[in-house]
């Protein structure tokens, strides 16, 4: 099973990635090319965003029915599981191209902080899945008042 | 044809000609199949709004042009895929009845139905005895 840790600075792999990214950037700048692909072969690719209240995990899942996706949050682990079914076409069609994939997928990622699993919501819009994970109280930023003597 | 496995590689358009808009442009994955009466094109266009999608048929070239607007809240902290526009062109044979082309965009999937012209429909030839 694909297992990914997201932005955990204590993780060695993460630091290795950082170094590798840095090296890639250096080479790309030198050769004047831009590298954009991540080269991971797990499905789906995930992006994560955060603001003060929430962590948002997004994935491009065009044409996947909401009922075919299962999302589980367990402590600081997020599981996404599902299946992409392509609409059945008649048997007597002749394919010119077939590039769109189908089948089952599953991903597990480590979240960088505890989340309030009770209030996690997910939304599918235009084929993009967005999972909103509200941060647990202890993970929210706090303003620290400075006392003056 | 065997079914294809799920993959994540977004194919970026490699073109010597640059686009005026900054950012990556991808070739969407498509399925194209033909039946006796029509040609059907299905493309994966996640994140595309109907009003930002342009399907254009010029002479024999069908072009799909889709602009993706990013509306995600927060700042990015982890990235495995890039978000960008989609563009792809196909040469369509002239047996298509260009006035009857229909397109539908739903849940990130574009479906274009290109009916064949009457003249191109397969016909069974009666043999007289």
Interface residues (C-beta under 8 A of the other chain):
Chain A: X6 X7 X36 X37 X38 X40 X41 X42 X43 X44 X45 X46 X47 X48 X49 X50 X51 X54 X55 X56 X58 X60 X61 X62 X63 X64 X84 X86 X89 X90 X92 X93 X94 X95 X96 X97 X98 X99 X100 X101 X102 X103 X105 X112 X124 X126 X127 X128 X130
Chain B: X1 X3 X4 X5 X6 X7 X8 X9 X10 X12 X24 X29 X30 X31 X32 X33 X34 X35 X36 X39 X40 X42 X44 X45 X46 X47 X48 X49 X72 X73 X74 X75 X76 X77 X78 X79 X80 X81 X82 X83 X107 X108 X109
